[in-house]
Amino acid sequence: MNNEEMKNKIERLEERIRGLERDLDELHSELEPLRISRQNMKDLMEEVAKLANQPVGMLFTRLKR
C-alpha cells in the first residue's frame, strides 16, 4: 500500500469513527429517559413496599429485567 492509499484509508476510518461517535451520542440521549423512568419505578416500588410493610420482592413478583 502506498502513502496515498494509506492516507485515504485513514480518512475513511476517521469518518467512520466520527459517525459511530454521533450514533453513540444519539443512543445515549435516547436511553437517558429510560434510565430515569426505571429509577422512578424502583423508587415507587420501594415506597409501596414500605407502606405495605412488605419486602419489594414479595409485592412485585412479575417484573422482568
mmCIF file of the N, C-alpha and C atoms, coordinates in Angstrom:
data_MODEL
# 
_entry.id   MODEL 
# 
loop_
_atom_site.group_PDB 
_atom_site.id 
_atom_site.type_symbol 
_atom_site.label_atom_id 
_atom_site.label_alt_id 
_atom_site.label_comp_id 
_atom_site.label_asym_id 
_atom_site.label_entity_id 
_atom_site.label_seq_id 
_atom_site.pdbx_PDB_ins_code 
_atom_site.Cartn_x 
_atom_site.Cartn_y 
_atom_site.Cartn_z 
_atom_site.occupancy 
_atom_site.B_iso_or_equiv 
_atom_site.pdbx_formal_charge 
_atom_site.auth_seq_id 
_atom_site.auth_comp_id 
_atom_site.auth_asym_id 
_atom_site.auth_atom_id 
_atom_site.pdbx_PDB_model_num 
ATOM 1   N N  . MET A 1 1  ? 0.846   -1.173  0.000  1.00 0.00 ? 1  MET A N  1 
ATOM 2   C CA . MET A 1 1  ? 0.000   0.000   0.000  1.00 0.00 ? 1  MET A CA 1 
ATOM 3   C C  . MET A 1 1  ? 0.897   1.243   0.000  1.00 0.00 ? 1  MET A C  1 
ATOM 4   N N  . ASN A 1 2  ? 0.606   2.155   -0.905 1.00 0.00 ? 2  ASN A N  1 
ATOM 5   C CA . ASN A 1 2  ? 1.438   3.350   -0.942 1.00 0.00 ? 2  ASN A CA 1 
ATOM 6   C C  . ASN A 1 2  ? 0.910   4.416   0.024  1.00 0.00 ? 2  ASN A C  1 
ATOM 7   N N  . ASN A 1 3  ? 1.621   5.486   0.089  1.00 0.00 ? 3  ASN A N  1 
ATOM 8   C CA . ASN A 1 3  ? 1.311   6.556   1.041  1.00 0.00 ? 3  ASN A CA 1 
ATOM 9   C C  . ASN A 1 3  ? -0.081  7.150   0.815  1.00 0.00 ? 3  ASN A C  1 
ATOM 10  N N  . GLU A 1 4  ? -0.437  7.368   -0.420 1.00 0.00 ? 4  GLU A N  1 
ATOM 11  C CA . GLU A 1 4  ? -1.741  7.960   -0.759 1.00 0.00 ? 4  GLU A CA 1 
ATOM 12  C C  . GLU A 1 4  ? -2.887  7.036   -0.360 1.00 0.00 ? 4  GLU A C  1 
ATOM 13  N N  . GLU A 1 5  ? -2.718  5.742   -0.622 1.00 0.00 ? 5  GLU A N  1 
ATOM 14  C CA . GLU A 1 5  ? -3.740  4.761   -0.236 1.00 0.00 ? 5  GLU A CA 1 
ATOM 15  C C  . GLU A 1 5  ? -3.914  4.721   1.282  1.00 0.00 ? 5  GLU A C  1 
ATOM 16  N N  . MET A 1 6  ? -2.797  4.796   1.996  1.00 0.00 ? 6  MET A N  1 
ATOM 17  C CA . MET A 1 6  ? -2.861  4.802   3.461  1.00 0.00 ? 6  MET A CA 1 
ATOM 18  C C  . MET A 1 6  ? -3.598  6.041   3.958  1.00 0.00 ? 6  MET A C  1 
ATOM 19  N N  . LYS A 1 7  ? -3.315  7.189   3.362  1.00 0.00 ? 7  LYS A N  1 
ATOM 20  C CA . LYS A 1 7  ? -3.990  8.432   3.746  1.00 0.00 ? 7  LYS A CA 1 
ATOM 21  C C  . LYS A 1 7  ? -5.497  8.311   3.537  1.00 0.00 ? 7  LYS A C  1 
ATOM 22  N N  . ASN A 1 8  ? -5.885  7.789   2.370  1.00 0.00 ? 8  ASN A N  1 
ATOM 23  C CA . ASN A 1 8  ? -7.309  7.631   2.065  1.00 0.00 ? 8  ASN A CA 1 
ATOM 24  C C  . ASN A 1 8  ? -7.984  6.677   3.051  1.00 0.00 ? 8  ASN A C  1 
ATOM 25  N N  . LYS A 1 9  ? -7.288  5.602   3.344  1.00 0.00 ? 9  LYS A N  1 
ATOM 26  C CA . LYS A 1 9  ? -7.841  4.616   4.268  1.00 0.00 ? 9  LYS A CA 1 
ATOM 27  C C  . LYS A 1 9  ? -8.014  5.220   5.662  1.00 0.00 ? 9  LYS A C  1 
ATOM 28  N N  . ILE A 1 10 ? -7.030  5.971   6.099  1.00 0.00 ? 10 ILE A N  1 
ATOM 29  C CA . ILE A 1 10 ? -7.106  6.636   7.400  1.00 0.00 ? 10 ILE A CA 1 
ATOM 30  C C  . ILE A 1 10 ? -8.257  7.629   7.425  1.00 0.00 ? 10 ILE A C  1 
ATOM 31  N N  . GLU A 1 11 ? -8.426  8.398   6.363  1.00 0.00 ? 11 GLU A N  1 
ATOM 32  C CA . GLU A 1 11 ? -9.526  9.370   6.290  1.00 0.00 ? 11 GLU A CA 1 
ATOM 33  C C  . GLU A 1 11 ? -10.885 8.664   6.371  1.00 0.00 ? 11 GLU A C  1 
ATOM 34  N N  . ARG A 1 12 ? -11.026 7.560   5.650  1.00 0.00 ? 12 ARG A N  1 
ATOM 35  C CA . ARG A 1 12 ? -12.288 6.814   5.694  1.00 0.00 ? 12 ARG A CA 1 
ATOM 36  C C  . ARG A 1 12 ? -12.544 6.254   7.081  1.00 0.00 ? 12 ARG A C  1 
ATOM 37  N N  . LEU A 1 13 ? -11.514 5.749   7.718  1.00 0.00 ? 13 LEU A N  1 
ATOM 38  C CA . LEU A 1 13 ? -11.662 5.224   9.078  1.00 0.00 ? 13 LEU A CA 1 
ATOM 39  C C  . LEU A 1 13 ? -12.025 6.334   10.065 1.00 0.00 ? 13 LEU A C  1 
ATOM 40  N N  . GLU A 1 14 ? -11.417 7.481   9.905  1.00 0.00 ? 14 GLU A N  1 
ATOM 41  C CA . GLU A 1 14 ? -11.736 8.605   10.780 1.00 0.00 ? 14 GLU A CA 1 
ATOM 42  C C  . GLU A 1 14 ? -13.181 9.056   10.585 1.00 0.00 ? 14 GLU A C  1 
ATOM 43  N N  . GLU A 1 15 ? -13.644 9.060   9.336  1.00 0.00 ? 15 GLU A N  1 
ATOM 44  C CA . GLU A 1 15 ? -15.050 9.390   9.056  1.00 0.00 ? 15 GLU A CA 1 
ATOM 45  C C  . GLU A 1 15 ? -15.991 8.389   9.730  1.00 0.00 ? 15 GLU A C  1 
ATOM 46  N N  . ARG A 1 16 ? -15.661 7.119   9.617  1.00 0.00 ? 16 ARG A N  1 
ATOM 47  C CA . ARG A 1 16 ? -16.486 6.070   10.236 1.00 0.00 ? 16 ARG A CA 1 
ATOM 48  C C  . ARG A 1 16 ? -16.495 6.233   11.753 1.00 0.00 ? 16 ARG A C  1 
ATOM 49  N N  . ILE A 1 17 ? -15.361 6.562   12.327 1.00 0.00 ? 17 ILE A N  1 
ATOM 50  C CA . ILE A 1 17 ? -15.284 6.763   13.774 1.00 0.00 ? 17 ILE A CA 1 
ATOM 51  C C  . ILE A 1 17 ? -16.166 7.937   14.185 1.00 0.00 ? 17 ILE A C  1 
ATOM 52  N N  . ARG A 1 18 ? -16.098 9.037   13.449 1.00 0.00 ? 18 ARG A N  1 
ATOM 53  C CA . ARG A 1 18 ? -16.951 10.194  13.765 1.00 0.00 ? 18 ARG A CA 1 
ATOM 54  C C  . ARG A 1 18 ? -18.429 9.818   13.669 1.00 0.00 ? 18 ARG A C  1 
ATOM 55  N N  . GLY A 1 19 ? -18.776 9.037   12.658 1.00 0.00 ? 19 GLY A N  1 
ATOM 56  C CA . GLY A 1 19 ? -20.161 8.595   12.512 1.00 0.00 ? 19 GLY A CA 1 
ATOM 57  C C  . GLY A 1 19 ? -20.592 7.710   13.668 1.00 0.00 ? 19 GLY A C  1 
ATOM 58  N N  . LEU A 1 20 ? -19.715 6.817   14.086 1.00 0.00 ? 20 LEU A N  1 
ATOM 59  C CA . LEU A 1 20 ? -20.029 5.946   15.223 1.00 0.00 ? 20 LEU A CA 1 
ATOM 60  C C  . LEU A 1 20 ? -20.157 6.750   16.514 1.00 0.00 ? 20 LEU A C  1 
ATOM 61  N N  . GLU A 1 21 ? -19.328 7.761   16.668 1.00 0.00 ? 21 GLU A N  1 
ATOM 62  C CA . GLU A 1 21 ? -19.431 8.615   17.858 1.00 0.00 ? 21 GLU A CA 1 
ATOM 63  C C  . GLU A 1 21 ? -20.768 9.357   17.881 1.00 0.00 ? 21 GLU A C  1 
ATOM 64  N N  . ARG A 1 22 ? -21.198 9.854   16.711 1.00 0.00 ? 22 ARG A N  1 
ATOM 65  C CA . ARG A 1 22 ? -22.506 10.517  16.632 1.00 0.00 ? 22 ARG A CA 1 
ATOM 66  C C  . ARG A 1 22 ? -23.627 9.542   16.975 1.00 0.00 ? 22 ARG A C  1 
ATOM 67  N N  . ASP A 1 23 ? -23.541 8.332   16.425 1.00 0.00 ? 23 ASP A N  1 
ATOM 68  C CA . ASP A 1 23 ? -24.558 7.312   16.712 1.00 0.00 ? 23 ASP A CA 1 
ATOM 69  C C  . ASP A 1 23 ? -24.599 6.990   18.198 1.00 0.00 ? 23 ASP A C  1 
ATOM 70  N N  . LEU A 1 24 ? -23.446 6.863   18.799 1.00 0.00 ? 24 LEU A N  1 
ATOM 71  C CA . LEU A 1 24 ? -23.371 6.548   20.219 1.00 0.00 ? 24 LEU A CA 1 
ATOM 72  C C  . LEU A 1 24 ? -23.962 7.677   21.061 1.00 0.00 ? 24 LEU A C  1 
ATOM 73  N N  . ASP A 1 25 ? -23.656 8.915   20.713 1.00 0.00 ? 25 ASP A N  1 
ATOM 74  C CA . ASP A 1 25 ? -24.223 10.056  21.431 1.00 0.00 ? 25 ASP A CA 1 
ATOM 75  C C  . ASP A 1 25 ? -25.744 10.061  21.323 1.00 0.00 ? 25 ASP A C  1 
ATOM 76  N N  . GLU A 1 26 ? -26.243 9.763   20.132 1.00 0.00 ? 26 GLU A N  1 
ATOM 77  C CA . GLU A 1 26 ? -27.686 9.734   19.919 1.00 0.00 ? 26 GLU A CA 1 
ATOM 78  C C  . GLU A 1 26 ? -28.339 8.625   20.744 1.00 0.00 ? 26 GLU A C  1 
ATOM 79  N N  . LEU A 1 27 ? -27.740 7.448   20.741 1.00 0.00 ? 27 LEU A N  1 
ATOM 80  C CA . LEU A 1 27 ? -28.280 6.339   21.526 1.00 0.00 ? 27 LEU A CA 1 
ATOM 81  C C  . LEU A 1 27 ? -28.272 6.670   23.014 1.00 0.00 ? 27 LEU A C  1 
ATOM 82  N N  . HIS A 1 28 ? -27.205 7.284   23.465 1.00 0.00 ? 28 HIS A N  1 
ATOM 83  C CA . HIS A 1 28 ? -27.111 7.644   24.879 1.00 0.00 ? 28 HIS A CA 1 
ATOM 84  C C  . HIS A 1 28 ? -28.218 8.620   25.252 1.00 0.00 ? 28 HIS A C  1 
ATOM 85  N N  . SER A 1 29 ? -28.466 9.611   24.412 1.00 0.00 ? 29 SER A N  1 
ATOM 86  C CA . SER A 1 29 ? -29.510 10.591  24.725 1.00 0.00 ? 29 SER A CA 1 
ATOM 87  C C  . SER A 1 29 ? -30.899 9.956   24.672 1.00 0.00 ? 29 SER A C  1 
ATOM 88  N N  . GLU A 1 30 ? -31.093 8.954   23.829 1.00 0.00 ? 30 GLU A N  1 
ATOM 89  C CA . GLU A 1 30 ? -32.383 8.264   23.772 1.00 0.00 ? 30 GLU A CA 1 
ATOM 90  C C  . GLU A 1 30 ? -32.595 7.363   24.988 1.00 0.00 ? 30 GLU A C  1 
ATOM 91  N N  . LEU A 1 31 ? -31.520 6.822   25.543 1.00 0.00 ? 31 LEU A N  1 
ATOM 92  C CA . LEU A 1 31 ? -31.627 5.906   26.673 1.00 0.00 ? 31 LEU A CA 1 
ATOM 93  C C  . LEU A 1 31 ? -31.767 6.625   28.016 1.00 0.00 ? 31 LEU A C  1 
ATOM 94  N N  . GLU A 1 32 ? -31.346 7.862   28.100 1.00 0.00 ? 32 GLU A N  1 
ATOM 95  C CA . GLU A 1 32 ? -31.396 8.588   29.371 1.00 0.00 ? 32 GLU A CA 1 
ATOM 96  C C  . GLU A 1 32 ? -32.799 8.645   29.979 1.00 0.00 ? 32 GLU A C  1 
ATOM 97  N N  . PRO A 1 33 ? -33.848 8.973   29.213 1.00 0.00 ? 33 PRO A N  1 
ATOM 98  C CA . PRO A 1 33 ? -35.192 8.976   29.814 1.00 0.00 ? 33 PRO A CA 1 
ATOM 99  C C  . PRO A 1 33 ? -35.601 7.591   30.339 1.00 0.00 ? 33 PRO A C  1 
ATOM 100 N N  . LEU A 1 34 ? -35.158 6.533   29.683 1.00 0.00 ? 34 LEU A N  1 
ATOM 101 C CA . LEU A 1 34 ? -35.482 5.191   30.163 1.00 0.00 ? 34 LEU A CA 1 
ATOM 102 C C  . LEU A 1 34 ? -34.797 4.895   31.482 1.00 0.00 ? 34 LEU A C  1 
ATOM 103 N N  . ARG A 1 35 ? -33.571 5.359   31.630 1.00 0.00 ? 35 ARG A N  1 
ATOM 104 C CA . ARG A 1 35 ? -32.842 5.166   32.881 1.00 0.00 ? 35 ARG A CA 1 
ATOM 105 C C  . ARG A 1 35 ? -33.563 5.890   34.011 1.00 0.00 ? 35 ARG A C  1 
ATOM 106 N N  . ILE A 1 36 ? -34.005 7.105   33.747 1.00 0.00 ? 36 ILE A N  1 
ATOM 107 C CA . ILE A 1 36 ? -34.731 7.879   34.755 1.00 0.00 ? 36 ILE A CA 1 
ATOM 108 C C  . ILE A 1 36 ? -36.047 7.193   35.095 1.00 0.00 ? 36 ILE A C  1 
ATOM 109 N N  . SER A 1 37 ? -36.776 6.718   34.082 1.00 0.00 ? 37 SER A N  1 
ATOM 110 C CA . SER A 1 37 ? -38.047 6.028   34.326 1.00 0.00 ? 37 SER A CA 1 
ATOM 111 C C  . SER A 1 37 ? -37.832 4.769   35.154 1.00 0.00 ? 37 SER A C  1 
ATOM 112 N N  . ARG A 1 38 ? -36.799 4.040   34.866 1.00 0.00 ? 38 ARG A N  1 
ATOM 113 C CA . ARG A 1 38 ? -36.504 2.817   35.614 1.00 0.00 ? 38 ARG A CA 1 
ATOM 114 C C  . ARG A 1 38 ? -36.227 3.139   37.080 1.00 0.00 ? 38 ARG A C  1 
ATOM 115 N N  . GLN A 1 39 ? -35.458 4.187   37.313 1.00 0.00 ? 39 GLN A N  1 
ATOM 116 C CA . GLN A 1 39 ? -35.163 4.584   38.688 1.00 0.00 ? 39 GLN A CA 1 
ATOM 117 C C  . GLN A 1 39 ? -36.435 5.058   39.395 1.00 0.00 ? 39 GLN A C  1 
ATOM 118 N N  . ASN A 1 40 ? -37.277 5.789   38.695 1.00 0.00 ? 40 ASN A N  1 
ATOM 119 C CA . ASN A 1 40 ? -38.535 6.246   39.292 1.00 0.00 ? 40 ASN A CA 1 
ATOM 120 C C  . ASN A 1 40 ? -39.430 5.068   39.662 1.00 0.00 ? 40 ASN A C  1 
ATOM 121 N N  . MET A 1 41 ? -39.471 4.063   38.790 1.00 0.00 ? 41 MET A N  1 
ATOM 122 C CA . MET A 1 41 ? -40.276 2.872   39.080 1.00 0.00 ? 41 MET A CA 1 
ATOM 123 C C  . MET A 1 41 ? -39.729 2.138   40.305 1.00 0.00 ? 41 MET A C  1 
ATOM 124 N N  . LYS A 1 42 ? -38.418 2.026   40.388 1.00 0.00 ? 42 LYS A N  1 
ATOM 125 C CA . LYS A 1 42 ? -37.805 1.366   41.533 1.00 0.00 ? 42 LYS A CA 1 
ATOM 126 C C  . LYS A 1 42 ? -38.128 2.121   42.823 1.00 0.00 ? 42 LYS A C  1 
ATOM 127 N N  . ASP A 1 43 ? -38.013 3.441   42.789 1.00 0.00 ? 43 ASP A N  1 
ATOM 128 C CA . ASP A 1 43 ? -38.329 4.254   43.962 1.00 0.00 ? 43 ASP A CA 1 
ATOM 129 C C  . ASP A 1 43 ? -39.790 4.083   44.376 1.00 0.00 ? 43 ASP A C  1 
ATOM 130 N N  . LEU A 1 44 ? -40.679 4.077   43.397 1.00 0.00 ? 44 LEU A N  1 
ATOM 131 C CA . LEU A 1 44 ? -42.104 3.905   43.665 1.00 0.00 ? 44 LEU A CA 1 
ATOM 132 C C  . LEU A 1 44 ? -42.381 2.536   44.284 1.00 0.00 ? 44 LEU A C  1 
ATOM 133 N N  . MET A 1 45 ? -41.764 1.499   43.752 1.00 0.00 ? 45 MET A N  1 
ATOM 134 C CA . MET A 1 45 ? -41.952 0.154   44.302 1.00 0.00 ? 45 MET A CA 1 
ATOM 135 C C  . MET A 1 45 ? -41.467 0.087   45.757 1.00 0.00 ? 45 MET A C  1 
ATOM 136 N N  . GLU A 1 46 ? -40.346 0.727   46.034 1.00 0.00 ? 46 GLU A N  1 
ATOM 137 C CA . GLU A 1 46 ? -39.828 0.729   47.400 1.00 0.00 ? 46 GLU A CA 1 
ATOM 138 C C  . GLU A 1 46 ? -40.765 1.459   48.354 1.00 0.00 ? 46 GLU A C  1 
ATOM 139 N N  . GLU A 1 47 ? -41.348 2.551   47.911 1.00 0.00 ? 47 GLU A N  1 
ATOM 140 C CA . GLU A 1 47 ? -42.283 3.291   48.763 1.00 0.00 ? 47 GLU A CA 1 
ATOM 141 C C  . GLU A 1 47 ? -43.558 2.490   49.020 1.00 0.00 ? 47 GLU A C  1 
ATOM 142 N N  . VAL A 1 48 ? -44.076 1.828   47.984 1.00 0.00 ? 48 VAL A N  1 
ATOM 143 C CA . VAL A 1 48 ? -45.265 0.985   48.153 1.00 0.00 ? 48 VAL A CA 1 
ATOM 144 C C  . VAL A 1 48 ? -44.961 -0.152  49.127 1.00 0.00 ? 48 VAL A C  1 
ATOM 145 N N  . ALA A 1 49 ? -43.786 -0.730  49.009 1.00 0.00 ? 49 ALA A N  1 
ATOM 146 C CA . ALA A 1 49 ? -43.402 -1.812  49.913 1.00 0.00 ? 49 ALA A CA 1 
ATOM 147 C C  . ALA A 1 49 ? -43.316 -1.315  51.358 1.00 0.00 ? 49 ALA A C  1 
ATOM 148 N N  . LYS A 1 50 ? -42.801 -0.112  51.547 1.00 0.00 ? 50 LYS A N  1 
ATOM 149 C CA . LYS A 1 50 ? -42.737 0.458   52.900 1.00 0.00 ? 50 LYS A CA 1 
ATOM 150 C C  . LYS A 1 50 ? -44.142 0.641   53.461 1.00 0.00 ? 50 LYS A C  1 
ATOM 151 N N  . LEU A 1 51 ? -45.046 1.188   52.640 1.00 0.00 ? 51 LEU A N  1 
ATOM 152 C CA . LEU A 1 51 ? -46.421 1.417   53.090 1.00 0.00 ? 51 LEU A CA 1 
ATOM 153 C C  . LEU A 1 51 ? -47.126 0.107   53.436 1.00 0.00 ? 51 LEU A C  1 
ATOM 154 N N  . ALA A 1 52 ? -46.842 -0.930  52.677 1.00 0.00 ? 52 ALA A N  1 
ATOM 155 C CA . ALA A 1 52 ? -47.469 -2.238  52.906 1.00 0.00 ? 52 ALA A CA 1 
ATOM 156 C C  . ALA A 1 52 ? -46.711 -3.056  53.955 1.00 0.00 ? 52 ALA A C  1 
ATOM 157 N N  . ASN A 1 53 ? -45.567 -2.522  54.375 1.00 0.00 ? 53 ASN A N  1 
ATOM 158 C CA . ASN A 1 53 ? -44.726 -3.214  55.341 1.00 0.00 ? 53 ASN A CA 1 
ATOM 159 C C  . ASN A 1 53 ? -44.352 -4.624  54.846 1.00 0.00 ? 53 ASN A C  1 
ATOM 160 N N  . GLN A 1 54 ? -44.011 -4.693  53.565 1.00 0.00 ? 54 GLN A N  1 
ATOM 161 C CA . GLN A 1 54 ? -43.633 -5.952  52.917 1.00 0.00 ? 54 GLN A CA 1 
ATOM 162 C C  . GLN A 1 54 ? -42.346 -5.723  52.116 1.00 0.00 ? 54 GLN A C  1 
ATOM 163 N N  . PRO A 1 55 ? -41.563 -6.776  51.943 1.00 0.00 ? 55 PRO A N  1 
ATOM 164 C CA . PRO A 1 55 ? -40.397 -6.630  51.065 1.00 0.00 ? 55 PRO A CA 1 
ATOM 165 C C  . PRO A 1 55 ? -40.833 -6.411  49.610 1.00 0.00 ? 55 PRO A C  1 
ATOM 166 N N  . VAL A 1 56 ? -40.060 -5.647  48.896 1.00 0.00 ? 56 VAL A N  1 
ATOM 167 C CA . VAL A 1 56 ? -40.379 -5.355  47.490 1.00 0.00 ? 56 VAL A CA 1 
ATOM 168 C C  . VAL A 1 56 ? -40.556 -6.645  46.707 1.00 0.00 ? 56 VAL A C  1 
ATOM 169 N N  . GLY A 1 57 ? -39.708 -7.627  46.945 1.00 0.00 ? 57 GLY A N  1 
ATOM 170 C CA . GLY A 1 57 ? -39.765 -8.895  46.217 1.00 0.00 ? 57 GLY A CA 1 
ATOM 171 C C  . GLY A 1 57 ? -41.061 -9.653  46.423 1.00 0.00 ? 57 GLY A C  1 
ATOM 172 N N  . MET A 1 58 ? -41.717 -9.437  47.544 1.00 0.00 ? 58 MET A N  1 
ATOM 173 C CA . MET A 1 58 ? -42.974 -10.129 47.814 1.00 0.00 ? 58 MET A CA 1 
ATOM 174 C C  . MET A 1 58 ? -44.146 -9.445  47.109 1.00 0.00 ? 58 MET A C  1 
ATOM 175 N N  . LEU A 1 59 ? -44.042 -8.178  46.849 1.00 0.00 ? 59 LEU A N  1 
ATOM 176 C CA . LEU A 1 59 ? -45.140 -7.430  46.215 1.00 0.00 ? 59 LEU A CA 1 
ATOM 177 C C  . LEU A 1 59 ? -45.061 -7.411  44.699 1.00 0.00 ? 59 LEU A C  1 
ATOM 178 N N  . PHE A 1 60 ? -43.878 -7.372  44.183 1.00 0.00 ? 60 PHE A N  1 
ATOM 179 C CA . PHE A 1 60 ? -43.681 -7.216  42.735 1.00 0.00 ? 60 PHE A CA 1 
ATOM 180 C C  . PHE A 1 60 ? -42.927 -8.431  42.206 1.00 0.00 ? 60 PHE A C  1 
ATOM 181 N N  . THR A 1 61 ? -43.645 -9.484  41.963 1.00 0.00 ? 61 THR A N  1 
ATOM 182 C CA . THR A 1 61 ? -43.006 -10.742 41.587 1.00 0.00 ? 61 THR A CA 1 
ATOM 183 C C  . THR A 1 61 ? -42.995 -11.002 40.088 1.00 0.00 ? 61 THR A C  1 
ATOM 184 N N  . ARG A 1 62 ? -43.673 -10.215 39.297 1.00 0.00 ? 62 ARG A N  1 
ATOM 185 C CA . ARG A 1 62 ? -43.747 -10.477 37.851 1.00 0.00 ? 62 ARG A CA 1 
ATOM 186 C C  . ARG A 1 62 ? -42.916 -9.517  37.024 1.00 0.00 ? 62 ARG A C  1 
ATOM 187 N N  . LEU A 1 63 ? -41.949 -8.893  37.634 1.00 0.00 ? 63 LEU A N  1 
ATOM 188 C CA . LEU A 1 63 ? -41.091 -7.966  36.886 1.00 0.00 ? 63 LEU A CA 1 
ATOM 189 C C  . LEU A 1 63 ? -40.069 -8.734  36.072 1.00 0.00 ? 63 LEU A C  1 
ATOM 190 N N  . LYS A 1 64 ? -39.820 -8.241  34.879 1.00 0.00 ? 64 LYS A N  1 
ATOM 191 C CA . LYS A 1 64 ? -38.787 -8.824  34.029 1.00 0.00 ? 64 LYS A CA 1 
ATOM 192 C C  . LYS A 1 64 ? -37.630 -7.855  34.000 1.00 0.00 ? 64 LYS A C  1 
ATOM 193 N N  . ARG A 1 65 ? -36.430 -8.363  34.014 1.00 0.00 ? 65 ARG A N  1 
ATOM 194 C CA . ARG A 1 65 ? -35.240 -7.492  33.973 1.00 0.00 ? 65 ARG A CA 1 
ATOM 195 C C  . ARG A 1 65 ? -34.604 -7.580  32.622 1.00 0.00 ? 65 ARG A C  1 
# 
